[in-house]
């Protein structure tokens, strides 16, 4: 029984690591979704602002107002570029988090398989001990009956 203790400890640690990797994966997934939502919001805002510019140009606008619109759209384009980089980084972190979780899960499954094999070996050994004890008991009974006759 003492030989199982280190394996039980390893299984406990592997479960803890797998659970932490799963929690981290959830956080990374949420961060990626947030980055994606922010990018979509910036793109929608840019599209809306372009439509306003087009409407203002049709209605007539000053050169200064046109320049301000264009400058602001340029600022939005910069923000969209930065948010694309944030999204790319979040997707990279998410992919690495998935790999970490898969690795931790694989380790846990390996330790579980070892524990199951150890339990099977112990169960077979216990069955053999019981069989031997039954055989010895039966042999004593037979000797006892043989000696009585």
C-alpha distance (Angstrom), angle and dihedral (degrees) to the residues before:
residue distance angle dihedral
X1 . . .
X2 3.84 . .
X3 3.83 89.9 .
X4 3.83 89.2 64.5
X5 3.80 92.9 57.4
X6 3.83 96.2 77.8
X7 3.82 90.2 47.1
X8 3.80 90.5 49.9
X9 3.81 88.8 50.6
X10 3.81 90.9 50.0
X11 3.80 90.8 48.8
X12 3.81 90.7 50.1
X13 3.79 91.5 50.3
X14 3.80 91.7 45.7
X15 3.82 90.3 51.3
X16 3.80 90.6 49.9
X17 3.81 91.2 48.3
X18 3.80 92.1 47.1
X19 3.79 92.1 49.3
X20 3.82 91.8 48.0
X21 3.81 90.7 48.2
X22 3.83 88.9 50.9
X23 3.82 91.5 50.3
X24 3.81 90.3 48.0
X25 3.80 89.7 48.3
X26 3.81 88.9 54.2
X27 3.80 91.0 51.2
X28 3.81 91.4 48.0
X29 3.79 91.1 48.8
X30 3.81 90.5 51.4
X31 3.81 91.2 48.4
X32 3.79 90.7 51.5
X33 3.80 91.4 48.8
X34 3.82 90.2 49.5
X35 3.81 91.1 50.7
X36 3.79 90.2 48.8
X37 3.82 91.9 49.5
X38 3.80 91.9 48.9
X39 3.79 90.9 50.0
X40 3.81 91.2 50.1
X41 3.80 90.0 48.4
X42 3.82 91.5 52.1
X43 3.81 91.5 47.1
X44 3.81 91.5 49.1
X45 3.80 90.8 47.8
X46 3.81 90.7 50.3
X47 3.80 91.3 49.6
X48 3.80 90.6 49.0
X49 3.79 91.2 48.8
X50 3.84 91.3 49.4
X51 3.80 89.6 53.0
X52 3.80 89.7 50.4
X53 3.81 89.8 50.8
X54 3.79 92.0 49.8
X55 3.80 91.2 48.3
X56 3.80 91.4 47.5
X57 3.82 91.2 49.0
X58 3.81 91.1 52.3
X59 3.81 90.7 47.9
X60 3.77 91.5 45.8
X61 3.78 127.5 -101.3
X62 3.77 139.9 -173.6
X63 3.79 121.9 -96.2
X64 3.83 89.2 -116.4
X65 3.81 91.8 54.9
X66 3.81 90.2 47.4
X67 3.80 90.0 50.7
X68 3.84 91.1 49.0
X69 3.80 91.3 50.9
X70 3.80 91.3 49.5
X71 3.79 92.4 46.7
X72 3.80 91.2 50.1
X73 3.82 91.3 48.4
X74 3.82 87.4 51.5
X75 3.81 88.8 52.8
X76 3.82 89.4 50.5
X77 3.80 89.9 49.5
X78 3.82 89.4 53.8
X79 3.80 90.6 48.7
X80 3.81 90.3 48.8
X81 3.80 90.0 51.4
X82 3.79 91.1 50.6
X83 3.80 91.8 46.6
X84 3.81 90.1 50.2
X85 3.82 87.3 56.1
X86 3.82 90.1 48.8
X87 3.81 90.3 50.1
X88 3.82 92.0 48.2
X89 3.80 90.3 50.9
X90 3.83 91.5 47.0
X91 3.82 90.3 51.1
X92 3.81 90.0 49.5
X93 3.81 91.3 50.5
X94 3.81 90.0 47.3
X95 3.82 91.5 51.9
X96 3.81 90.6 49.8
X97 3.81 90.1 47.0
X98 3.81 90.3 53.2
X99 3.79 90.6 51.0
X100 3.82 91.1 49.3
X101 3.81 91.8 49.6
X102 3.82 91.2 47.8
X103 3.82 90.5 50.3
X104 3.82 92.4 48.9
X105 3.81 90.6 47.0
X106 3.83 90.3 49.7
X107 3.82 90.4 52.2
X108 3.80 91.2 49.1
X109 3.81 91.3 49.2
X110 3.81 90.0 49.8
X111 3.80 92.5 51.5
X112 3.81 90.5 45.7
X113 3.82 89.6 52.1
X114 3.82 90.2 50.4
X115 3.80 90.7 49.3
X116 3.80 90.9 49.1
X117 3.81 90.9 50.5
X118 3.80 90.5 48.6
X119 3.81 90.2 49.5
X120 3.82 90.3 49.8
X121 3.81 91.4 49.8
X122 3.81 90.4 48.6
X123 3.83 91.3 47.8
X124 3.83 91.4 51.4
X125 3.81 90.9 47.6
X126 3.81 90.4 49.4
X127 3.83 90.5 49.0
X128 3.83 90.0 51.4
X129 3.83 90.8 49.3
X130 3.78 90.8 50.4
X131 3.80 91.1 47.3
X132 3.81 91.0 50.2
X133 3.79 91.0 48.6
X134 3.81 90.5 49.5
X135 3.81 91.2 47.3
X136 3.81 91.4 50.2
X137 3.79 91.1 47.1
X138 3.82 90.6 49.1
X139 3.81 90.9 47.5
X140 3.82 90.9 51.4
X141 3.77 90.4 49.5
X142 3.79 91.0 50.2
X143 3.84 91.3 47.3
X144 3.76 89.9 47.1
X145 3.78 92.5 51.8
X146 3.83 91.8 43.8
X147 3.78 91.0 53.0
X148 3.79 91.5 51.0
X149 3.81 93.9 57.9
